Every structure is written in structure tokens, then in C-alpha cells.
């Protein structure tokens, strides 16, 4: 755009302040990402953006408009949000400078979304510092759902440094030292916020100091008065547990974890508290040694003969063995249905495990390009009982040739793990109240443990990337917020940082 009467172009001044802020934050030890480092738009192409309709509420789609939609350059602004959201940033700072037809209007103001408590606090701190360090007229802080404030997932602020249309403010903005003052003030506001430790627990959380303690916490939440049976598997052997949820549901047994050669203290204590009459170990001796199996019996106060093992030569055989014990449901919502997932990838399976466990549909594992012998033999044995195959994952995860001979195959999938999760939620959890378990799609053991619990309660799991919430996940939260009573976050702060609580809170207040 052309320079205004004071010789300034806002986008240029904004970039100059942003670059100064980047340098100042880095000097203070922060990691900084930039939406742009040159004087150009971030995106002029048509990308999925947030759109409102009285008919369908908020939805994300490419609206066919590449410049301004409802007065907002949505694509360019969404591209900025996308960069921050995909980075899992702690804070989003949007730098602007004001303008007015009234050339006497001057001063500084700072904005945050009314749905963003941490952003509002950051706005106060940043604004106080800018006024103190620059001497600009104090126009106050405000609450407003500007596009980038609303649709950035993390706490966010929008700074209007000064008025480029005011001769006095403009003369200051032309000076590099003054732009550095604004940058220094913003950085100081950020440091003041972080010193307050703003990322704290918002929602209930099931977590321990490690995966073994987290599993014990989930068990205590699901089986507070004990359990008739317990399932134990290797904490680093998630393939052995992929098919565990239907078995957990059938046996009314929580899933606990162990190391191969030693039984963690948290698992020992939980087995003792549960006081089961039988323990099922999943996987071979390389996952759970005979020594550990004996220690499990001792913890339960049982003879070694009360611990039985379900294992195969590989994950496919183990899953098929579990499926034989679970059986094919003859009635109910999953009557005659087996569930097929890729045995090499957990992410898609995590979404369907709670439903499969709840409905009693046995879970079989396959390779992407061929059906291994073990699941093929199970399907042949139960051919008279199997009338439908629920295939989880797209044609890359499970190729069409794998399922052509299966009973009434139908796919459920999205272009990534989060969209697959959303498709499962839409299909099987479309009505009624919800209190989803929120898990990291990369914390496999935590995910499967809570999926077994979810199979008992009928509660779905919501997948995140820990610090990252996919735009389609946020869309699902936004559109279903009247049904969501709360979230329960699963895992310690290393896998599910408290930033995730703030992101969920911001999405849940749409």
C-alpha cells in the first residue's frame, strides 16, 4: 500500500517492530517464530478459514474468497494462526499500529479475546509496560474477538502501538529507538506473565510421574473399589495392547503396565489395591518376563497359576488370540462386526478403541498391504459370525486389496489422525452429553490405558498433539460445546503440557 500523509505504511512499521521484538525476546532466551520476515502477505491463496452461519454455527472451509470476507482478510489471517497453532506456541503476539480519519487520535491500546483469560492478563501486563516505557497516551486494554485473537489456539494479544495517522505518534514511530522501546516493553510484559506461571491445570487430569503411575491413576479412577481381574502389559510394547480394550471390557479389568524385568512400585501398589482373583498378561516373555509374572501374582496375593498369558509370535497373533477370547458380538450396536486397524500405527486405532471395547467388537491388526495369517485364520474360523468389517484408516494405512474379501467392509478415516478421530466422534458419539478424555496421539501407552477405561464408561477420546490442537478438532469442540460438560486430560505435563488446558478452555468458550 502507499504511504500515508505522515510517510508511513502500517505493514512496514508493524514488521519493523516485530523484528525488533523477535531480537529482544531471543536475547532474553525465548524461542521465537515469525509469521513473516519480509514486507509481504503470509497467504493470498484460498485456504480453510472460520465462517459463521446462523444455520450451522461455526465451520471451517475454503470460502472461495482470497482477499476480504465480511471485511476481514481471512486467508492471510488464518495462515498466521496456522503457523502459530502448528508450532504449538505458548503465546501469539499480533503487532499493529492504529489509524483514524481524526488526525488528533493518538496513543496505544492492547486487546485480547474475552474467551482467553491468560491473554487478557498478558494484555494488561504488556499495555502497562508500553505506557510506562514509551510515554504514549494510555487508551487502555480491551476485549475483542479479532480474528487472530479468536482462532489462534494459544493465549494471544493484539498490540496497537500508536497512531500512524497522528503527526506526533508518527514522528515517534519513524525512529528505530522508539520502535525498540515498544518491543522492549512487550517483551517485558511477556516475561512478567511467565513469571506468574500462568499455565496451570484447568480440567481434571489423570496423571502420574511416568506411564506406569499414570496407568495406576486411570485404574483408580475407573475401578475405585477393586476389580475382579487385571490385565498387565509391557509399558513399551503398545502393539501387544492394541486389541486389549474389548478384553478389558469383557473381564471388567483395568490395564496396568510393567517394565520387562521389573514390576514398578506404582503397579505393585495398584494390583494390591485392586485385589483381583485373576491376572492376564499380554505379550511374550520379552515384554513381561516370568519373573515379573511371578511378582504380579505376589502383589495380588495369588499363586503363580492365577496369572495367565495371552501371547503370539507377533502383534498380529496376539491380537487374534485376544479376539478369540472376546468373540464376535451376536447382538447390540456392533453385532457381527470386527474392527480392523493397521498394526504398525497406533494413531488411528486410538480413536476407535473405546467404541470397539464398549461394543465388544474384537480388534484385528493388519499390515498395510496384506492381511497376515493370524487375523485371516480368525476371520475364516468365525466366517458364520462375522457380517461386517469396520476398517479404520484410509487406503494408504490399509490398502483396498486387503479388505476386498472381507464381510461388508466400510471405512472410517480422515486425511490425518486428528480427522480420523473427528470422524469417529461424529459417527459414534453424535448425541448426548460428553466429557472426553483428552490424550496426546504420541503418548501411546497413556492412550491405550485410558481407552480401556473409556470402553467401560462409554466416553470417547479426543486426540491432540500435546501442544497442538488440529483445526478440525477445534471445530468439533466448537460445534459440540453445548454437549461438553468437561474434559479429562490424561498424562503428565511432559506429554500434555498445561498449555493444552488453556487451549481447550479457549476452544470450549466459543
Order of alpha helices (4+ residues) and beta strands (2+ residues): alpha-beta-beta-alpha-beta-beta-alpha-beta-alpha-beta-alpha-alpha-beta-alpha-beta-alpha-alpha-beta-alpha-beta-alpha-beta-alpha-beta-alpha-beta-alpha-beta-alpha-beta-alpha-beta-alpha-beta-alpha-beta-alpha
